[in-house]
């Protein structure tokens, strides 16, 4: 093998490696979106957020109406039942809250250790 053949092969190899590196660089860098694409993505995100908010709001309103109707019916039909529900909620809510707080503190403690 002569020196010129070796030089030629090395140049071909270097050229091929350079092309491969350029291809890798092109694959590694994500395309930069244009201003129009960014505005479109922002508009889609806002639209999705608005739809989710409207869905959550409608579920909240429906749930609130159902609960209000149930409690109104319970209060008018059976006032004693309504009073029992209110008193039990008043007594049980702090107890349940205490146990939930205790559980949460225990879980956070196990995560930190």
SULZIVEN-V442253 format. One record per backbone hydrogen bond with DSSP energy under -0.5 kcal/mol. NH is the residue of the N-H (numbers start at 0). CO is the residue of the C=O. E is the energy in kcal/mol with one decimal. If there is no record, write none. Layout:
<<NH:CO:E> <NH:CO:E>>
This chain:
<<5:1:-1.9> <6:2:-2.6> <7:3:-2.3> <8:4:-2.4> <9:5:-2.5> <10:6:-2.5> <11:7:-2.4> <12:8:-2.8> <13:9:-2.9> <14:10:-2.7> <15:11:-2.7> <16:12:-2.8> <17:13:-2.5> <18:14:-2.3> <19:15:-2.5> <20:16:-2.6> <21:17:-2.1> <22:18:-2.3> <23:19:-2.4> <24:20:-2.6> <25:21:-2.3> <26:22:-2.2> <27:23:-2.4> <28:24:-1.7> <29:27:-0.6> <32:30:-0.6> <37:33:-2.4> <38:34:-2.4> <39:35:-2.3> <40:36:-2.5> <41:37:-2.5> <42:38:-2.6> <43:39:-2.4> <44:40:-2.4> <45:41:-2.5> <46:42:-2.4> <47:43:-2.5> <48:44:-2.4> <49:45:-2.6> <50:46:-2.4> <51:47:-2.4> <52:48:-2.4> <53:49:-2.5> <54:50:-2.3> <55:51:-2.6> <56:52:-2.8> <57:53:-2.4> <58:54:-2.3> <59:55:-2.5> <60:56:-2.7> <61:57:-2.5> <62:58:-2.5> <63:59:-2.8> <64:60:-2.6> <65:61:-2.4> <66:62:-2.7> <67:63:-2.8> <68:64:-2.6> <69:65:-2.7> <70:66:-2.9> <71:67:-2.5> <72:68:-2.6> <73:69:-2.7> <74:70:-2.6> <75:71:-2.5> <76:72:-3.0> <77:73:-2.1> <81:77:-1.9> <82:78:-2.2> <83:79:-2.3> <84:80:-2.5> <85:81:-2.4> <86:82:-2.6> <87:83:-2.6> <88:84:-2.3> <89:85:-2.3> <90:86:-2.0> <91:87:-3.3> <92:88:-2.2> <94:90:-0.8> <95:91:-2.9> <96:92:-2.6> <97:93:-2.3> <98:94:-2.2> <99:95:-2.3> <100:96:-2.5> <101:97:-2.5> <102:98:-2.5> <103:99:-2.5> <104:100:-2.5> <105:101:-2.0> <106:102:-2.3> <107:103:-2.5> <108:104:-2.1> <109:105:-1.8> <110:106:-1.7> <111:107:-2.0> <112:108:-1.4>>
